[in-house]
Amino acid sequence: MPKKRTEKKLVGLGEDVLKDIKQKKNPKIEIPIRSLSNVVYDEKTKSLTLGDKVSKRFFFNVAHAKKFMQTMMVAAFCKELLNEKIHTSLRDMYYNLKHTISNSDENTFDEQRESDPIVIDLEVALDVLREQLHLSADVRGRAVGNVTILDRGDTVNLAKLGSGGYAIPSNIEDIKFKKVNAKYILVVEKNAAFERLHEDKFWKKHNCVLIGAQGQAARGVRRLIQRLSNEFKLPVYVFCDSDPYGWYIYSVIKFGSMSLAHVSDRLGTPHARYIGLTISDIEKFGLKDFTIKTRDVDIKRAKDMMKYKWFQHPAWQKELKLLIKGKRKAELEALSGRGLRFMTEKYLPQKIKNKEFLP
């Protein structure tokens, strides 16, 4: 059904343009504006969404004509992918569509940075995920736990994949969950922390799904978190560095991002909780000797975050103020200063047991 809905929306886009042509109107495509001025924090859903501002892309307009053509080319390409039941990368799409237009010196696309935004335009205009258009990004992120899935016909047990774990694909839409046995999901920002938790079998001892984001969580990672959480009613705890960047990584998983506000409802997990390092933890867990001095950019980012509506909770305001005042931050690796297994045997079990989460 999702595939048929996506096909219907692509066909509808073409039919709308054809209707304009038949009525002798200037063919146009309507696309919601993705600029920050049109990003709104929805208090009810606790997520970032797009406002109601819309732009129109006309064929008979010198400033719009090339992008209009590019948009229709990408849409037709995606329709072909759906028809042939194959997936491809953004890079492959760029090369497939790149060529010089007949009887001219003009290229359809000069660089990939022209074609990538067109894909996002289609996402917004059609209200679909890029992955539903059968376009995939590079694989980033890993998962391990008592979860069995069906991935393109293969049955995969995430508890039986050795030290590497399951490489989370860009496209999570077609994955089917056959069995999920876990109490919660633990999302880890840093690869080193994931490795430690995996080697110590934290996921097995505490019956959780362990997900390594490897920095800012990729779309596939965020979609997997949301699907697992929503479909199996699992709490989500996010484990990040104690600095503005780690905290923002958490907020993207929870509320969505400003650049992808149009898909926050499919990528965000509003009930996620922060279990990562805080400035308060530095004193509480004796980490003073393992902190790092903040840079000017850290302080500026923290001050900006204090103004965000989704960071207005008193607990977050407190941590941001402590960082600005103390000019110190801490990475997850700082916990290793207390012993290599301090993270897995003391810190996380204590915080989870006592429910020491930030909202």
C-alpha positions, 0 to 999 in steps of 0.5 A: 500500500505505501508503494501504491500511495507514493506512485499515486502522488507522483502520477498526481504531480504529473497530472496537475502539470498536464492539467495546467497545460491543457487549460493553457496556463503556465505549468507550476509545481507548489512546494512548501517553503523549507526555510527557517522562517517557515519552521514551527515548534508544535507544542501539541505534538512536541515536534518541529513542523513546517508552517503553511508558507508555499512557493510556486515553481513555474515553467515559463519563468526564467528564474524557475525553468531549470528547477522546474525541469529538474523537478520533473526529471527526478519525479519521473526517475523515481516513478521508474524506480518504483515501476522496476522495484529497485532502489538506488543512491542519490549519487547514482540518480545524479549521474543517471540524470546528468547530461547536456540538453540537445542543441545547447551547452546547458546541462540538466545538472552540473553537480550533485548539490543541485539534484539533492535539494530537488529530492527534498523538494519532492518529499515536501511537495508529495509528503513522502519519505525519500526512501519511499521514492526508492532513493537511499543514502549511505549506510550509517549506524548499527544496532544489536539486541533481541530483535529478529527482522525480515529485510528484503526476504532475509531473516536477520537476528540482531543478537547473532551478528558478532562484534559489528552488529546490524548495519542500519540501512537508509530504507527502513520502510520495507523492514518487517519485525518478526520478534522484538524482546526488549525493555527499552531502546538505548541510543548511543551517540559515539562509536567508542561508547557503542563498542564498549557497551556491545563488548560488555553485552550491556544489551543482553544483561539489561534486555535492551536494543542498543543503537549506535548513531555514529554522531548525528543520527542518519535518517534510517537510524531515526526511522528505526528508533521511531518504528521500534518504539511506536510499534512495540511501546518501548521507551527510548533513552539517548546517551550523548556527550555533555556539550551543545552538539551532543544535546542537539543530537538528542533533540533531533532524535526527539523533536526532529531537525529544522532542515527536515521539519517536513518529516519530523512526524516520521523521524522524530520520537517525542517521548524519548528521554535524555540519559547522557552526560550532563554538566551536573554529572561532572560533579556527581560522578567525579569527572572533573579531571576528565573535562574539556574547556569549551570553545567560543563556538560552544558557548554561542551554540549553548546561548542559541539553544537557550532560546529554542522553545524545545529547550525551555524546560527548567532542567535544560535551562539549568544545564545550559547555564552551567555550561556557559558559566563553568566553560567546561564540557565532557565527552562520553569517553570521560567515563572511562577515566573512572574505569573502562567498565564504569559506564556499563556497570555503574553509570548507566544502570544507576541512571536508568534504575533511578530514572535520572532522565532529562525531558 
